[in-house]
Amino acid sequence: MSQSVRRHLRRVSTPHMLSLSSRSAALWSALALLLLGLSTAIPANAFAASDSDLELSLFSAIVLGLVEGLTEYLPVSSTGHLLMTNEILGLNINDEAELLLDTYAIGIQAGAILAVLVVYKDRILQLLDGLLGRSEDGRRILLAVVASFIPTAIIAYLIFDPIREHIFSPGYIALAWLVGGVAILVLSRVAFFDRAKAELTEITIKQAVLIGLMQAIAVWPGVSRSLVTIIAGVLVGLSLRAAVEYSFLLGLLTLTAATVFAAKSDGAALISEFGFFTPAVGLLVAFVSAVVAVRWMVAWLNDRGFEVFGWYRIASGLLTFVAIGLGWLSF
């Protein structure tokens, strides 16, 4: 990896901004509004008994939280890992349980959302300044994030249900892991990620839309939203550092929308089944582990590059196919 890219990756935080205290207050206010939105999205009179017979132990909640937090922003696919974890823990006992687990996984994404708010606090404050008309760079990045989110949301809305019905299974996840792993190794060998280009403040709406279109590919479990958006960012002309950071920021909006939607549609059944404690544990564990994972990823890319994720994905895919061949997992 080139020295210029390494220098860029060392700067995890953004340039210093004035009036930090007032903007910090605005950030915490936005966080409070997020939590309020999640709570009010669940209909107060909609709690009904579930037929899933699913019991989620404290151990399972912690494991799922760890898996979500550690894999959400790494280019290895959190959805694929969570689905495989459900299989290993024997939680997918019926269709109702599977739906609840999907909702649980989306719900504890809130922990990963909070992690980005913490790690990229300065950049989030800059986006808030942009929203208020006090930062042109913040406004540019904010508009880009929205422009990326719109095509992703439209495509995901149209295809998510058939995708979930037909390919949310170990075989298809393993296939995506293998393809993504090979892609990472090939791109790394041709120095695709080493090309230092435009910084995040230079992103255009056209670039953002293209990234959003490519992000929709990650609806396929095992693909990895993080991987697709990082590759897309570098492909459209961003530096690796800018592409990584943009992937995190776009994930903030994408995951928040998915979490609110899941809370509104299935949150009542989730709370009826598990109560508040178990989801809260998963969310907290996801938050802590996501903070660790994001900081580790930036530090790792600083010196070593993407290859380790490619080898990890290939190994995971091959092991999954072996387990399928031995009858331990269904395709």
C-alpha positions as CSV (number, residue, x, y, z in Angstrom):
1,M,0.0,0.0,0.0
2,S,1.4,3.4,-0.9
3,Q,2.7,5.8,1.7
4,S,0.1,8.5,0.6
5,V,-2.8,6.1,1.3
6,R,-1.3,5.1,4.6
7,R,-1.0,8.8,5.6
8,H,-4.6,9.4,4.7
9,L,-5.8,6.4,6.6
10,R,-4.1,7.5,9.8
11,R,-6.4,10.5,9.9
12,V,-9.5,8.7,11.3
13,S,-11.0,11.9,12.6
14,T,-11.8,14.9,10.4
15,P,-10.3,18.4,10.6
16,H,-10.8,20.4,13.7
17,M,-14.1,22.4,13.9
18,L,-15.0,25.4,16.0
19,S,-17.9,25.6,18.5
20,L,-17.5,21.9,19.3
21,S,-19.6,22.1,22.5
22,S,-22.7,23.4,20.7
23,R,-22.4,20.9,17.9
24,S,-21.8,18.1,20.4
25,A,-25.1,19.1,22.0
26,A,-26.7,18.9,18.6
27,L,-25.2,15.5,18.0
28,W,-26.6,14.1,21.3
29,S,-29.9,15.7,20.5
30,A,-29.9,13.8,17.2
31,L,-29.1,10.6,19.0
32,A,-31.9,11.2,21.4
33,L,-34.3,11.7,18.4
34,L,-33.0,8.5,16.9
35,L,-33.8,6.5,20.0
36,L,-37.1,8.2,20.4
37,G,-38.0,7.4,16.8
38,L,-37.2,3.7,17.4
39,S,-39.4,3.6,20.4
40,T,-42.3,5.4,18.9
41,A,-42.1,3.3,15.8
42,I,-43.5,0.3,17.7
43,P,-47.3,0.5,18.1
44,A,-48.1,0.7,21.8
45,N,-51.2,-1.5,21.4
46,A,-49.7,-4.1,19.0
47,F,-48.1,-6.5,21.5
48,A,-49.5,-10.0,20.7
49,A,-48.5,-13.5,21.6
50,S,-46.1,-15.2,19.3
51,D,-46.2,-18.7,17.9
52,S,-42.5,-19.0,17.3
53,D,-41.6,-21.0,20.6
54,L,-38.2,-19.3,20.3
55,E,-36.1,-18.8,23.4
56,L,-33.2,-16.4,23.1
57,S,-30.8,-16.9,26.0
58,L,-28.5,-14.3,27.4
59,F,-25.6,-16.2,25.9
60,S,-27.2,-16.2,22.4
61,A,-28.0,-12.4,22.7
62,I,-24.4,-11.7,23.6
63,V,-23.1,-13.9,20.7
64,L,-25.4,-12.3,18.2
65,G,-24.4,-8.8,19.4
66,L,-20.8,-9.7,19.0
67,V,-21.3,-11.0,15.6
68,E,-23.3,-8.0,14.5
69,G,-20.9,-5.5,15.9
70,L,-17.7,-7.1,14.7
71,T,-18.9,-7.8,11.2
72,E,-21.3,-4.9,10.3
73,Y,-18.5,-2.5,9.0
74,L,-15.9,-5.1,8.0
75,P,-16.1,-6.3,4.4
76,V,-17.3,-9.8,5.4
77,S,-21.1,-9.4,5.6
78,S,-22.8,-9.1,8.9
79,T,-26.1,-10.6,7.5
80,G,-24.3,-13.7,6.3
81,H,-22.6,-14.1,9.6
82,L,-25.8,-13.6,11.6
83,L,-27.7,-16.1,9.5
84,M,-24.9,-18.7,9.9
85,T,-24.8,-18.0,13.7
86,N,-28.6,-18.6,13.9
87,E,-28.1,-21.9,12.2
88,I,-25.2,-22.9,14.5
89,L,-27.1,-21.9,17.6
90,G,-30.2,-23.8,16.4
91,L,-32.4,-20.7,16.6
92,N,-34.1,-21.1,13.2
93,I,-36.7,-23.5,14.5
94,N,-39.6,-22.3,12.3
95,D,-40.7,-19.5,9.9
96,E,-41.9,-17.3,12.8
97,A,-38.7,-17.7,14.7
98,E,-36.7,-16.8,11.5
99,L,-38.7,-13.6,11.0
100,L,-38.2,-12.6,14.7
101,L,-34.4,-13.3,14.4
102,D,-34.2,-11.1,11.2
103,T,-36.0,-8.3,13.1
104,Y,-33.7,-8.8,16.1
105,A,-30.6,-8.6,13.9
106,I,-31.8,-5.4,12.3
107,G,-32.8,-4.0,15.7
108,I,-29.4,-4.5,17.3
109,Q,-27.9,-2.7,14.3
110,A,-28.7,0.4,16.4
111,G,-25.5,-0.5,18.4
112,A,-23.5,-0.3,15.2
113,I,-25.1,3.0,14.3
114,L,-24.1,4.5,17.7
115,A,-20.6,3.2,17.1
116,V,-20.2,5.3,13.9
117,L,-21.6,8.3,15.8
118,V,-18.9,7.9,18.4
119,V,-15.9,7.1,16.1
120,Y,-16.8,9.7,13.5
121,K,-18.2,12.3,15.8
122,D,-16.4,15.2,14.2
123,R,-17.6,14.3,10.7
124,I,-21.2,13.8,12.0
125,L,-21.0,17.3,13.5
126,Q,-19.8,18.6,10.2
127,L,-22.8,17.0,8.5
128,L,-25.1,18.7,11.0
129,D,-23.4,22.0,10.2
130,G,-24.0,21.3,6.6
131,L,-27.7,20.7,7.3
132,L,-27.8,24.0,9.1
133,G,-26.0,25.8,6.3
134,R,-22.8,26.4,8.2
135,S,-20.5,24.1,6.3
136,E,-20.3,23.7,2.6
137,D,-18.2,20.5,2.9
138,G,-20.7,19.1,5.3
139,R,-23.6,20.0,3.0
140,R,-21.9,18.3,0.0
141,I,-21.2,15.1,1.9
142,L,-24.7,15.0,3.4
143,L,-26.4,15.5,0.0
144,A,-24.1,12.7,-1.3
145,V,-25.2,10.3,1.4
146,V,-28.8,11.0,0.7
147,A,-28.2,10.6,-3.0
148,S,-26.6,7.2,-2.4
149,F,-29.4,6.1,-0.1
150,I,-32.3,6.8,-2.4
151,P,-31.5,4.2,-5.2
152,T,-30.5,1.6,-2.6
153,A,-33.8,2.1,-0.7
154,I,-35.9,1.8,-3.9
155,I,-34.1,-1.3,-5.2
156,A,-34.1,-3.0,-1.8
157,Y,-37.8,-2.3,-1.4
158,L,-38.5,-4.0,-4.7
159,I,-36.3,-7.1,-4.4
160,F,-35.7,-7.7,-0.7
161,D,-38.7,-10.1,0.0
162,P,-38.0,-12.5,-2.9
163,I,-34.3,-12.4,-2.0
164,R,-35.0,-13.3,1.6
165,E,-37.4,-16.0,0.6
166,H,-35.1,-17.7,-1.9
167,I,-31.5,-17.1,-1.1
168,F,-31.2,-16.4,2.7
169,S,-29.5,-19.8,3.2
170,P,-26.0,-21.1,3.9
171,G,-25.2,-22.2,0.3
172,Y,-25.9,-18.8,-1.2
173,I,-24.0,-17.0,1.6
174,A,-21.0,-19.3,1.0
175,L,-21.1,-18.5,-2.7
176,A,-21.1,-14.8,-2.0
177,W,-18.3,-15.1,0.5
178,L,-16.2,-17.0,-2.1
179,V,-16.9,-14.5,-5.0
180,G,-16.2,-11.5,-2.7
181,G,-13.0,-13.1,-1.4
182,V,-11.6,-13.7,-4.8
183,A,-12.6,-10.2,-5.9
184,I,-10.7,-8.7,-2.9
185,L,-7.5,-10.7,-3.7
186,V,-7.6,-9.8,-7.4
187,L,-8.2,-6.1,-6.8
188,S,-5.5,-6.1,-4.2
189,R,-3.0,-7.7,-6.5
190,V,-3.6,-5.1,-9.2
191,A,-3.2,-2.3,-6.6
192,F,-6.8,-1.2,-7.1
193,F,-7.1,0.0,-3.4
194,D,-3.8,1.9,-3.5
195,R,-4.8,4.6,-5.8
196,A,-5.1,7.8,-3.8
197,K,-7.7,10.0,-5.5
198,A,-10.3,12.5,-4.4
199,E,-11.1,13.2,-0.8
200,L,-14.5,12.8,0.7
201,T,-15.2,16.6,0.5
202,E,-14.9,16.4,-3.3
203,I,-17.5,13.7,-3.8
204,T,-20.2,14.5,-6.5
205,I,-23.8,13.6,-6.7
206,K,-23.2,11.4,-9.7
207,Q,-20.5,9.5,-7.8
208,A,-22.9,9.1,-4.9
209,V,-25.7,7.7,-7.0
210,L,-23.4,5.1,-8.5
211,I,-22.3,4.1,-5.1
212,G,-25.9,3.8,-4.0
213,L,-26.8,1.6,-7.0
214,M,-23.9,-0.7,-6.2
215,Q,-24.8,-0.8,-2.5
216,A,-28.1,-2.5,-3.5
217,I,-26.1,-5.6,-4.5
218,A,-25.5,-6.2,-0.8
219,V,-29.1,-7.3,-0.4
220,W,-27.7,-10.7,-1.4
221,P,-26.6,-12.2,2.0
222,G,-22.8,-12.7,2.2
223,V,-22.0,-9.9,-0.3
224,S,-21.2,-7.2,2.4
225,R,-22.5,-3.7,2.1
226,S,-19.2,-2.4,3.4
227,L,-17.2,-4.2,0.7
228,V,-19.5,-3.2,-2.1
229,T,-19.5,0.5,-1.1
230,I,-15.8,0.7,-0.5
231,I,-15.1,-0.9,-3.9
232,A,-17.7,1.4,-5.5
233,G,-16.1,4.5,-3.8
234,V,-12.6,3.7,-5.1
235,L,-14.1,2.8,-8.5
236,V,-15.8,6.2,-8.9
237,G,-12.7,8.1,-7.9
238,L,-12.4,8.4,-4.2
239,S,-9.3,7.6,-2.2
240,L,-9.4,4.5,-0.1
241,R,-9.6,6.5,3.1
242,A,-12.5,8.5,1.7
243,A,-14.2,5.4,0.4
244,V,-14.0,3.7,3.8
245,E,-15.3,6.7,5.7
246,Y,-18.1,7.2,3.2
247,S,-19.1,3.5,3.6
248,F,-19.4,4.1,7.3
249,L,-21.4,7.3,6.9
250,L,-23.7,5.8,4.2
251,G,-24.2,2.8,6.5
252,L,-25.3,5.2,9.3
253,L,-28.3,6.3,7.2
254,T,-29.0,2.9,5.6
255,L,-28.9,1.0,8.8
256,T,-31.0,3.6,10.6
257,A,-33.7,3.4,8.0
258,A,-33.7,-0.4,8.1
259,T,-33.8,-0.4,11.9
260,V,-36.8,2.1,12.1
261,F,-38.6,0.2,9.4
262,A,-38.1,-3.1,11.2
263,A,-39.2,-1.6,14.5
264,K,-42.4,-0.3,12.9
265,S,-43.3,-3.5,11.1
266,D,-42.2,-6.2,13.5
267,G,-40.9,-4.5,16.7
268,A,-44.0,-5.3,18.7
269,A,-43.7,-9.0,18.1
270,L,-40.0,-8.8,18.9
271,I,-40.6,-7.1,22.3
272,S,-43.5,-9.5,23.0
273,E,-41.3,-12.5,22.4
274,F,-38.0,-11.3,24.0
275,G,-38.9,-8.3,26.2
276,F,-36.6,-5.3,26.4
277,F,-33.6,-6.8,28.3
278,T,-32.4,-9.3,25.7
279,P,-32.5,-6.9,22.7
280,A,-30.8,-4.2,24.9
281,V,-28.0,-6.6,25.7
282,G,-27.5,-7.4,22.1
283,L,-27.5,-3.7,21.2
284,L,-25.0,-2.8,23.9
285,V,-22.6,-5.6,22.9
286,A,-23.0,-4.7,19.2
287,F,-22.1,-1.1,20.0
288,V,-18.9,-1.9,22.0
289,S,-17.7,-4.5,19.5
290,A,-18.5,-2.2,16.5
291,V,-16.4,0.6,18.0
292,V,-13.5,-1.9,18.3
293,A,-14.0,-3.3,14.8
294,V,-14.2,0.1,13.1
295,R,-11.0,1.4,14.8
296,W,-9.2,-1.9,14.2
297,M,-10.2,-1.9,10.5
298,V,-8.8,1.6,9.9
299,A,-5.6,0.8,11.8
300,W,-5.2,-2.5,9.9
301,L,-5.8,-0.9,6.5
302,N,-3.2,1.7,7.5
303,D,-0.4,-0.9,7.2
304,R,-1.6,-4.2,5.7
305,G,-4.4,-3.8,3.2
306,F,-7.5,-5.8,2.3
307,E,-6.0,-9.2,1.5
308,V,-6.8,-10.6,4.9
309,F,-10.5,-10.1,4.4
310,G,-10.3,-11.9,1.0
311,W,-8.6,-14.9,2.6
312,Y,-11.1,-14.9,5.5
313,R,-14.1,-14.9,3.1
314,I,-12.7,-17.7,1.0
315,A,-11.9,-19.8,4.0
316,S,-15.4,-19.1,5.4
317,G,-17.1,-20.0,2.1
318,L,-15.1,-23.3,1.7
319,L,-15.8,-24.3,5.3
320,T,-19.5,-23.6,4.8
321,F,-19.6,-25.8,1.7
322,V,-17.8,-28.6,3.6
323,A,-20.4,-28.4,6.4
324,I,-23.2,-28.5,3.7
325,G,-21.5,-31.5,2.1
326,L,-21.3,-33.3,5.5
327,G,-25.0,-32.6,6.1
328,W,-24.4,-30.3,9.0
329,L,-26.0,-27.4,7.2
330,S,-28.7,-27.3,4.5
331,F,-27.9,-25.5,1.3
